[in-house]
């Protein structure tokens, strides 16, 4: 299993979530976050904006669905401009459903 952490523009959150649901991946967690990339913010007049609102999407997928999930996220989150976001993938050793006490997705 893999955990995908996708940081996307807030206005792309529902577009990405709907695109994932359409391909059978409806389960995810959304968090409103603030951050910045390599640009370290922007200056507009005398005001410096060093952090920007983003949405962090967390989802866990079986290994065989990873490539599809990444493709869907990249395609649906992309505007083609700086600040579109980042996707990180890590290994998940185990997962448990709290209500049932069962192991696995």
N, C-alpha and C positions, 0 to 999 in steps of 0.2 A: 504494500500500500504506500501511497505517496500523499504528502500534504502539500497543497498548493496555496501559497500566500500571494495573492494578486493585489497590488496597489493600483487603483484606477481613479480617474477623475470622477467626482461625485455624480456628474450628469451622465456618466456611462454605467453607473451601478446597475440600474434596472435592465438596461440593454444587455449587459453581460449576463446577469442572472437569468433573464428570459432565454437567451441563446443557449446557456448551459442546460436549462430545463428542457428545451426542445430536443436536445440530444440525450435525454435520460439522466441528467445530473442536476436534480432540483435541490439537493441538500447543500446548504452553505451557511456560513455565519458572516454577518456584515458588521463592521465597526467603522465609525467615523474617526479619522486620524488627521494629524497635521504633520507635514514633513517637507523636505526639499531634496533635490538631487544635486548633481555636480555644479549647477549654476549658482548655488548658495543664495538664491533669492533674486529679486529684481528691485530696481529703484525707479520710482515714478515721482519725479520732482524731488521734493525733500523727504519723501516717505520711502522707507526700505521695507519691502515685504520679504522676510527671510523664511517663512513657512507658509505652506499652502494647504487648503483642505483637500483631503483625499478620502477614499473609502478602501478599507482593507477587507478583502474577501478571503475567507478560509474555507477550503473544501478538501476532503480526503477522497481519493479515487483508487480503484484497483490499478495495479501496474499497467495492465493492458489498455486502460482507458486514458492514461496520462497524455499521450500525444494528441488525442482528440480534444481533451479538455484544454490543453495549452493552445492549440490552434483556435478553438472557439473563443477563448479569452483574448488572444492577440488580435483576432479579426474584429471582434465586437467592441473592444476598448480603444482601438487605434483611431486617432484623428490625423496622425502624421506630423504633429507638432511636438516640440519639447514639452515635457510634463505629462505625457500620456500614461506613465507609470512604469512598474516593474513587476516581474513574476519570479517567485522563488519556489523551488521544489526541494522538499526534504523527505527522508524515509520515515515511515510510521511503523513501529514495531508491532503495536497492538492497539486495538480499539474496542471499547465496550459500550453497550447500550445500557444506560443507567436504569431505565424503567423495567427492563427485562433481565438485567444482569447477564446478558449474553455477550460473547466475544465475537468480534468481526463487524464488518459494515452491515 
